[in-house]
Every structure is written in structure tokens, then in C-alpha cells.
């Protein structure tokens, strides 16, 4: 299967630059994964498609202000460091710009010396392992100096950094938001729970590898980066209970979907565990657990549009995206939503 099979033409003005004032007022395209049928709704209408006994699985990861602007200690030249992954030895895997001159031993200072980084290793993909030096608590310093790592297609400044967090964000560690969850408000979640829908939480710390362009012609040759996940006993019990009752498991976002498919056994059962996943889901994949998916509209030729094509069928997805462009939906992180289900 070719990467180019997942290309679609998107007018630049449809890329959402800012979040809506009311999270839940975004539009919702409802896609029947069996027939390709489409309905146009607003996001609060999601309640009409949920049933008592359903298990809605959300990702409660929290985005850290992972973008740091500093300067080289020896030259004063400006440097941007993006935190990607905390390693077991306390170092961080980072993306450094400009990267060509960033060599082991080089030092970068931030906030006039509140934080200092030393590059310790250059990795195969060009990322850098960095060791930080500081006085105090790293997270507090990061909160003071760091900026939200918005995707490059968002060029407007974010006025409130909490708008790049879900309302249920809890466990810090992501370099990007699980954006399908941005549409939920606490009030909407309470209404859904009041309908008899079980809400289960898991954690997957989103790395930028999820959004890395597919640079190979044959998608089977693409290599995913690994991301850390955690599922506790309560969540495992809720998911297994829903399956045993013949009810649906609905993933909120591709991150929740990838986590569930990583941990499910061949019978679709889940146990409490944590670890790293580099699962790559594309058409031909047989889902073990996830029935339905709430998601945003994804970049052309991305691994994420390949994942939704695996669940709903490539032809159905490409037609739905064509319809969304025609109807002037808002795309990507701050854009509108899609619900892949059975009508």
C-alpha cells in the first residue's frame, strides 16, 4: 500500500489556528464505518450516539511546556530545545534547532541561567540526549520557562495554554495533546456518565513521533517511535466488563485507540500494565478491542489517517474527508471532530 494513497487536497484556510471559545461547540462528522453514510452534527450531539453500557476510553496525559528557547553558552546564539521523552537515567531525548552544530559537550542556558542543558549524545535519527542542571524542582522551572509545543501548522500564538490541554489532563509527560479530547467539557462528560456510559482513563504520553511524516513510498516500511502507556486495574475492569456485556468500547482519540490495541490479548481482554508501544495501525489491521472512535481530522499521508482508514475503510475515510473539505470543516489539532461508528 502506498503513502500517496492517503493524500487529499486541503485548502490552507481550513487549518484551524485557534481553539473555539466553547470546546464542545465544534462540528461533528458522524461516519458509518460499514456503509460510508455521513451525518453532520455539533459535538454535543455525541450523546445521541452513545448508549448505556458503552465504555468511553479517554487519555488523561498532560502536555508539558516542552518548548524551551535558550542560547549557546559560548556564543550566545539562539537555540530551541523541544523535550520529547524523559529517559530512565534522568536525561531527556530532545529535538534541537538548529541541530547541525549541537554536539556532545555543548551547553545551552535558559532563563538567564535558571536552567542549563548539556548535550551528551547524538542519536541515530538526529535527536539529542540532554542532561539538565538546575536548582529547585525541574517541573516548576519548566512551567516558568517553557512554552506549549504547538504543531508547526499552527502559526498563531495561543492566548491560554490550558486550551491545549484536555479538561481531564492529569499525568504530565506529553509533547503533544491528545486532541480528540479537547472537545469535551466537564459538563458534557458528566452528562455522558449520567446516561450510564462508563468513562475509563488510561495514559499514553504522546511523542512527536506520532506526527512524524511518512517518508517511505510503501507504508509497511515506516517505523513508528515508541510511546509510554499505563492502564490501571479499574480501567481494565471497566473495559472487560463492557465487552463481556456485549457493549461497545469507544476510544477517544488515536492515542487511546493505539494503547488499547497494544494491550489487548487475542480475545480482546485487557489487564493492568504499563510499557512502551510502537504499534502502527493501517488498513488490513484486525481490531481486537476498539469498536468506535472519536477523532479529529488528520494530516494527508499521516499515520493517523492510515489508522482511521483501518477502522472505517480507506474509501469511506477519503470520501468523508472530501465531504469535510466541501462543507468547510476545521482541520487538525484545534479543528472539528469525527465519530466513526455504526449508524
N, C-alpha and C positions, 0 to 999 in steps of 0.2 A: 504494500500500500504506500502511495507517495504522499509526501508532505504537502505538495501542491494541491492534492485532492481536498484539502481543508482550507483553501483560500476563499475569501469573499471580499468584495469591494465595499469599503466603509468610508463614507464621507467624513472628513476630519471634524466637521462641526457637530457630529453625533457623539463624539467622545466627551463624556461628562467631566467637567473641570472642577465642579464644586458639589458638595452634597446638598440634597434638598433640605429645607428648613425642618420639615416633618419627615422623619425617617420612613414612616410606613405609608407615605403618600405616593411613593414611586409606582410606576406602572408594572403590571404583571402579565406576561405572556404565558398562557397555560397550554402546554403541548401534550397531546395524547401520543404516548410512545408506541402504541400499537397501530393507530390509523393515520397519524400525522395531523389530526384535527387540531385547530387552534382556536383559543378564545382570548379576548383582550379584556383585562380586568385592572383593578388597582390592587396594591399589595395586601391591604386589609381584607380583601376578598379571599385570601388564602384559607380563612376559616371555613368557607363554604366547601372546600375540597378536602378538609380533614375530618376524620371520623373518631368517635370514642374507641379507645384501644390502640390507636396508632401510637407509634413511638417516634417522636421528633428528636433527632440527634444533633446537638449543637457543639461547636468547637469553642471552648472558653479560653483559648490562648489570648495573651495580651501583647500588643505591639510595643516594643521598646523604642525610645527615641534614638534610633540606631545610626543616624547620620551625624557625623562629627566633622566640623571644619577646623583645621589646625594649620600649623606651619612647621616647616622643617627647622630643626633646632640649629643647624649650621648655616642655613642660607636665608631663612625667613620666608621661603616660597610657600604659597598656599597649597594645602593638601586636604583632600576629602577622604575620610575613612568611613566605610559602611560596615557595621558589625553584622556578621552573618550567622555565626554559630559559636557558642561557648564550648571549649574543649574540656576534657576531664582534668587537664593539668592547670586549668585557670587561664590559659591563653584563649584568644579569640581568632577564628577564621574571619578574615576581613577582605573587602574589596577596596583597594587603594587607588585613588585617581589624583594626579597622573601616576600610573603604575610602573612605567619603564625604569624610572630612576629609584624606585623604592627597593632598596637592597637590604639584606640582613645586616643588622647593626645600626641602621639609620634610626634616628629618633625624631618624633613628632610631638609638639606640645600643643595643648588645647587650653583655652580659657586663661591665658597668661601664666600657665604653669600649674593650674589646678589638676591637670591630668597630663601624663606623659606616656607615650607609646614607643616601644622599641620593636622593630621588625626582626623576627627571629628566624623566619623560614619562608621561602617562596615555594608554593605548591605547584603541582603539575598543571592545573588549569590557569595559573597566573594569580590566584588569590594569595594573600599573605597571612601567615600566622603572626600574631602580635601579642606582646606582653605589656600590660598596663602597670604604671606606677602611680600611686595616689595616696593621700592621707584622708581617712574617713571611710565612708560607705560608697562603694562604686555606683550603686543604683541611684543614690541621691545626687552624685556628681553628674551622672549621665542624664538624669532628669533636668538638671540645670543647664547643661551644655549641649545636649543632643537635640536633634530635630527629627520629626517624623519622616521616615524613608518613603515618601510618596513615589509611585511609579513614574518613569520618565515622561509618559504621555500626559501627565497632569502638570501643567505649567503655571497654574495659579496658586498663590500662597494660601495655605489652609489657615483660616482665622481661629478655629477652635480645634486643637489637636485631638480632643476626645471624639470628634466626628470620624476619625479614622480608627475608632475602637468600637466593638460591639458593646451593647449595654450590659452584657454578661461577661465581659472580658475579666479574667481573674489571674491566670498564671503567666507571668512575664517570660518572653523568650522569642517572640516572632519578629522577623524583619519585614513582614507584610501582613496586612489584615486579612482574615477570612471574610471576604467582602459580601458574600451572600447573607451573612448575619447582620450586616449594617442596616437592613430594612426593618428589623424587629425593634419595638419599644417594649418597655417593661409592662405597659398596659396590655399590649397585644398578646404578649406571652402569657399573662395572667388569664386573659380571656380564653386562649387556646387550652391552657391547663384546666380551666373551669369546664371545658367541653368534654373532659375525660381523656384528653390526649396526654400521654406520658412524655415528659421532657427529660432527656438523658444528656449528660455532659461528658465530653471527652476532651483531651488536649492534644493538639498537634501544633508544634511550633513551626510556622510557615517560613521556609527559607526562600531566597530569591531564585534558587534552582527550579522551583515550580514554574517560574515565569521565563526561564531561560529559553531563548529561541531554539527551535529545532533546525539544526544546520545541515542535517543529512537528508538525502533525497528519499531514502526508504525509512519510514518511521520506526521500523523494527530495530534499526541500528542506533536509535537515540538512547543516551544513557541519562537516567534521572539522578539528581542529587538525593541524598538521604536526609530525612527529617525525623525529629524525635517525637514520639507519641506516648500517651499514657491513658489507660482505661481502668477505672476502679471497679470494685465489686458491685456497687449499687447500679452503675451504668450497665454492666454486663447482665445483671439480673433483669433490668427493665427491658433490654433488647431481646434477651432469650424468652422472656415471658410473652412479649408481643408476638414473637414467631410461633411459640407453642400454641397461642390462641388463634393463629391464622390471621393476625393483624399485620399492618404494614410497618416497615422500618423506613422512615423518611430522613434522608441526610440533608442537613443544611450546609450546603457548600461542598465543593470538590475535596476540600481538606478532610471534612468528616467522612465523605464517601471513601476516600483513599485509605483512611485509617481503618474503617470498618471492614473493608475488603482485605486489608493486610492481616487483620487479627482473626477473621472468621475461619473456622475449620471447614472441611468439605461438606458438613451438614448445616452450615450456616449458623453455628453456635459460637458465642464469644465468651472468653474468660478474661479476668482481670490481668493486665500485663502492661509492661512498658518496653520500649525499644526503639529501633530505627527502621524506617521504611523507605524504600526507593521504588515502590510499585509504580508501574507505568500501565495505565489502562487505556486501551484503544480498541477500535472495532474488531470483533472476534472474541473479546474477553467475555467470559461467562460469569455474571454476577452471582456471588454466593449468599449475599445478605441484603444489600440495598435494593429496595423496591422502587422508591421515588426519590426525586432530588429537587431541592430548591437551589437555584444557582443564578449567577449574573451572566451577562453576555461577554464572551471571551475573545481574545485577540485571534486574528486569522493565523492559521498554521501553528497554533499553540498546542501544547499537550493537553490543555484544559478543554479546548473544543473537540479534541480527539476523545477525551473521557466522556463528555456528554453524548458524543456520537455513538460510543459503545453502548450507552444505556438506551438511547432513543432511536438509533439508526442514523447513519450518516445522511441519507437522503432527507429524512424528516428534519434533522437539525439544519441542514443547509437551506431548506425551504423556509423553516421558521426564522432563520437569520435574515433571509431575503425579505420576508414579511416584516420583520422588526425594523429593517432599514427603511422600507417603504412607508411604514407607519411612524417613522421618526422617533423610535425608542432611543433612550440614552444608554450608551455603551460603557463597559469596563467597570472599574472599581467603584465609582460613585454613581453608576448608572442604574438602569431598571433591572427587573428580575424575571426569571423564567421558572415555571414549575413543570417538571417532567413527571407525568402521572398517567392514569388511565381515566378518560372521561366517560 
